[in-house]
Amino acid sequence: MRVCVFCGSRPGARPVFVESARALAAALVAGGHELVYGGASVGTMGAIADRALELGGTVRGVIPSWLDTQEITHRGLAELVITASMHERKQRMSDLADAYVAMPGGFGTFDELFEVLTWAQIGIHQKPIGLLDVEGYFQPLLAMVAHGEREGFIAQEHVDLILVEREPAALLDRLARYEPKDVGIKWAERRGRT
């Protein structure tokens, strides 16, 4: 399975974030999975790629050309795709992936996570989407999602698209066992109206 991991270009404020990136890399390699990620050599992105490579794993990176010029591109990957834009980067990462995992990160990670969730919600893909909830990092985000469901903006079946685990091996196991469900489209309740 090729797993696209969304994570930070910064290491985070606590060592546990880099440690968790390295642990996820180890679990990916141990399970025979390939890593697809944003192609950088910095932050938790660099940590996950470095550890996967140290353990003999296959790592594929995708980075836009303007970031490639900033000297943060990882040069030791099995495959490096340089795209013309961020939009193309996200599409190419998705095309390469069989599943997605979001780790703690910032706006870019949130953007990537919500884009693949939206794509699943409207039927563009049926790939599993997981959160590696390191030290409860995603609990405020999950509370906001639950609030959106209670207020009628998010259907429960779309909330259920998010697979949450605190340990890498448990999350990868859930991704591997995932069976897509027909979640319909988000505006399905409007069908039949004139």
N, C-alpha and C positions, 0 to 999 in steps of 0.2 A: 504494500500500500504506500502510495506517495502522500505524505502529510504536509500540508502547507501550514507553516507556523507563523502567526503574526505576533511580533514582540518588539521590544524597544530598541531604539538607536542610542539609548542611554542605559546605564547599568542599574538605575534605581537607587534609592536612598539606603537600602539595606543589603548586605551580602546575600541574603536568602534569594534574591531575585536572580542573580547570576548563578548561584548554586542550583536553583530550580531549572534554569535553562540547560545547564550541564546534565542534570538528572534526566530531563526530557530527552536530550540527545542520546544518552546512554540507553534509555528505554526504547527509543526508535531503532537504534542499531541492534540491540538485543532481539527485538521483534522482527528484524529483517525489513524494516520500513526505510524508505528514502525521505530525506528532508528537502522540502521546497520552502524557500524563505526569501526575504527582501534583498539578499546579495551583499549586505554590508559586513564590515569587519569590526564594527564598534558596538558597544552596549551589549544587551542580552542577545542581539542578533549575532554579533561576533562570537559570543560565548557558546551559543548553541551550535553554530557551524564548526568552530574550532574543536569542540568536544566530539562531535559526530565524526569529523575527519580523523582525529586522534585514534578513534576506535575502529577505523576502517569503513565507516559508513559512506553512503553516496549522498552528496549535497548538491542541490541545484539552486542557483540564485538568480533573481530577476531584479534589475535595478535600472532606473531611468538614466538617460545619458547625462543629464545635468548633475546628478549625484555622482556619477562615475568620474566626473572631472574634479570632484572634491577630495579625491584620494582616500575614500572610505570603502571602496569596493574590495571585497574579498577576492584574492587572486588564486586561491588554491582549490577551487571547486571543480566538481566533475563537469558541470555545465554552468556557464554564465550567460544570461540573456540580457542584452542592453536594449531598452525600449526608448521610444521617443517621448513618452509622457507617463505620468503617474497612472492615468486611466488604463493605458496599455499595459503597464506593469501589473496592475491588479488583475486584469483580464488574463494575462499570460500565466500568472501564478495560479489562478483558478483553473485554467486549462490543463496545467500540469498536475493538479491535485486530485486525489481520490477522497480526501477528508481535510478538514480545517481544525486548527487549534489556535486559540488566542491565549497568550500569556500576558502577565502584567505589562502594560505599556501606556503610551500617551494617546494623543489625538489620532495619530496615524493608525495605531492598533485598533482603536475604537471605530475609526472609519472603515477599515478593512473588515472587521467583525460585523458591523451593521450592514455593510454592503452584501456580504455573502448570506446573512440572515434574510435580508430583503429579497435577494435573488431566490432563495429557497421559498420564501413566503409567496412569491408570484410565479413559482414553477420553473424558473430558469435552470435550477439544478436540484438534485435530491441527495446531495452528499452530506455526510454527518458533520456537525459543527460542535466543537467542544471548547470549554473554558477550563484551563488549568488554574484553579482558584488558589493561588499561593498566598498563604497567611490571610485568607479572606479578602484579598484585593478586590475581587469582583462583587462582593456583597452589596455595596451601594448601587452599582449598576443593575444588579439583579433586582434590588428593591425598586428601582425606577421602572424596570420592565414590568414587575408585578403591579405597580401603580398604574401603568398604562393599560394593563389588562383589566384591573378593577374599574377604571374610568371608561372602558369600552372602546379603546383605540387599538388594542392588540388582542387577537383571539387566543384562547388557551392553547389550541393546537400549534400556534406559532411560537408561543412561549416554550412549549415542549420541544421545539427544535434545538434548544440549547442544552447540551449535555455537560454537566458540571461535575468535576472531580478535583480532589486536592492532591492526588498522587498520579504521576505520569503513567505508570503501568496500568492502573485502573482506568484512566481515561482512554488510553490506546485500545484497551480491551473493549470498552463500550463502542468506540468508533468502528472497530473491526466487526463487531456483532450487530451493528446498526442495520435495521431494515426500514427502508423509506416508507413513509405513510402518505396517503393522498390527503394533503392538508387543504386542498382547494385553493382558491385565490382570495385575497383579503377583502375584496368587495363582493363576494359571493352572495351576501344577504341582499344585495340590490337587484339580483336577477329577477326578471319578471315584472319589474316596475316600468311604468311608461313615463 
